Amino acid sequence: MVYDLQLAKGDICEDPTGLLVRVEDIDVYDYIHFSVIESSTRGFDETESGELSRVAFAYRFTKLGNMCKEEIKK
């Protein structure tokens, strides 16, 4: 079952393996563009990017919240 996942730019999501991603954009074709992020001693580092359809993204990821850059730096 897929729930209507409400996403916005900057949302942080996690999959069951612990992979963290940040939503970068949602295009007119309903594809989610995201960056993979991983924690480091200075905060978060963006390492890779990708895209998935909204349906595929909703099956894989759970929304954790929306974090602006100021919150991530803390």
N, C-alpha and C positions, 0 to 999 in steps of 0.2 A: 504494500500500500504506500502510495506517495502522498505526502502532505504538501499543501501549497506553501512552499518555502519562500518567504519574503526576504529578499536579499537586497542589499544596497552596497555601493562602493565603500570599501573599508571594512566590511564585515569579516570577522575571523571565523573560520570553520575548521572542524577536525574530523578525520575519518576514524574508523575503528582501530587502525594501527597506530594512531597518534600523530599522523601527518597533519601539520597545520598549514592552512592556506589563507591568503587574504584576497577578497574579491576586488579586482581592479576595474572591471567594466562589465556591463551586460549589454550586448549589442541588439540590433533590431531583429535579428534572427533568433533571439532568446538563448544565445550562447553565453555562458559565464566565462569570462577571462579572469584568470587568477594567478597569483604568485605563490610559490611554495616558500614558507618561512620556517626558520629553525632558530631556536634560542641560542644565544651566545653570551659571553660575559658582558658585552656592551648592550644587550637588548635583543632585537630580532634582526637576522640577516636574511635578505631575499636571495634565493639561490637559483630557482628555476621558475618558468611560467608555463601555463597551459590553458586549455579551454575545454569545456564540456557543455553539452546541452543542459538546460535547466533540469530536465527529468533525470539525466544521468548524475548530475551534481547532487540532486536531492536524495537519490538512492545511496550515494557514497558518503556525503558529508553532513555533519550536524553543526548548526550555527551556534557559535559560542558568544558572539556579541560584535559590537562595533567599537573599534579602538582607533582613536586618532593618533598621530605620530607622537604627540606630547605624552599620551598615556603609555605608549610603548617604551619611551625613553626612560620612564621611572623605574 
